[in-house]
Amino acid sequence: MYPQMSLANAPQDVKLSYDSQSQVLNVTITHKSPFPNYHYIKIVEIKKNGSVVSTNKYENQPDLATFIYSYKVPAAAGETLEATASCSFFGSKTTNLAVGK
């Protein structure tokens, strides 16, 4: 096994918050990496009511541990938003949020 692969890990946590007024979904991701330009969150996929509304690709992560990405996603009370954060090496984590609940 390559030494850098032993450092690979899936995201530890993904938290969602939604601002109904600005219609912005904030995705707080915890993914510890000592090498954020090499081992990072590569893709964040956003779904609304089960349908993909955006796939966001990155080439690094902005912090060594916890950071926030924000996405404009129009949603009404009762709709479900979902975010999946995927590591550039290994694993992913998915979290759901019911808007207005």
N, C-alpha and C positions, 0 to 999 in steps of 0.2 A: 504494500500500500504506500502511496506517495505521502510524504509528510503533510502537504497542504490539504490533502483529502481528509486526514484525520481531524483537521480543524473545521471541516464543513458541518453545518448544522441547519436544521429547518428553523423557520421563524418561531421564537418562543411565544409570542403573543401578537394578536391583531385585535385592536379595539376600534369601534366605529362610533362616530357621533355625527348627527345631521342637523344643520341649521336650516329650518324650513323657510325662514325669511329670505336668506340669500341662496337657498337651494344648493348648498355645498355640503358634500360628504367628506368628513375628515377621517383619514385612516391612520391610526397610530400603530406603528410596527416596532416590535422589539426583536431584533436580530443581531446578536453579538458577533462582531467580526473584527479581528485585529487588522485585517487587510480589506477595507471597504471598496477598493478599486479592483479587487480580484475575486473576493467572496462577498456577495451582496445580494440584495433582493432584486432579481432580474425582471420580474413581471408582477404587476398588480392588475388583476382582472376584476372589473366591477359588473355586477348583474343587478337588474331591477326586475322583481317578480319572476326570476328564473331565466331571464334573457340577458345576454351579454350586451352592455351598453358602451363599455370601453375596455381596451386592453392596452396597458401602459407599460412600455419597455424602458428599462434603465440600464446604464453601463457602470454604475457604482451606487453606493448609498451615502447619504449626506452626514451620517453620524456612525460612530463605532458601535452603538447599541440601540437607541430609541430615536425615532424620527416620525414626522407626520407628512403625509401627502394629502393634498386637497383636490377634489374633483367636483366640477359642476354637474349635478345630476338632478333634474327636475323630478320631484316625487311628491305624492299626496299622502295624507294620513291613511294608514292601513296598508300601504304598499311595503314590500320587503326589499331591502337593499342587502347585497352580499359582496364581500371583498375577499379575494384569495391572493395572498402574497406568496410568491415562489422564489426559493433560493437559487442562485446561479449554479450551485453544485447538487444540493440534496434537499428534498422535502418542500412542503407548503403548508399553509394554515389558512382556514376559511372561517369567517365570522359573518353572522347575519344580524340585521337590525330591522325591527318593525318601525316604520316612520310614525311619529306621533304617539308612541306608546311608551 
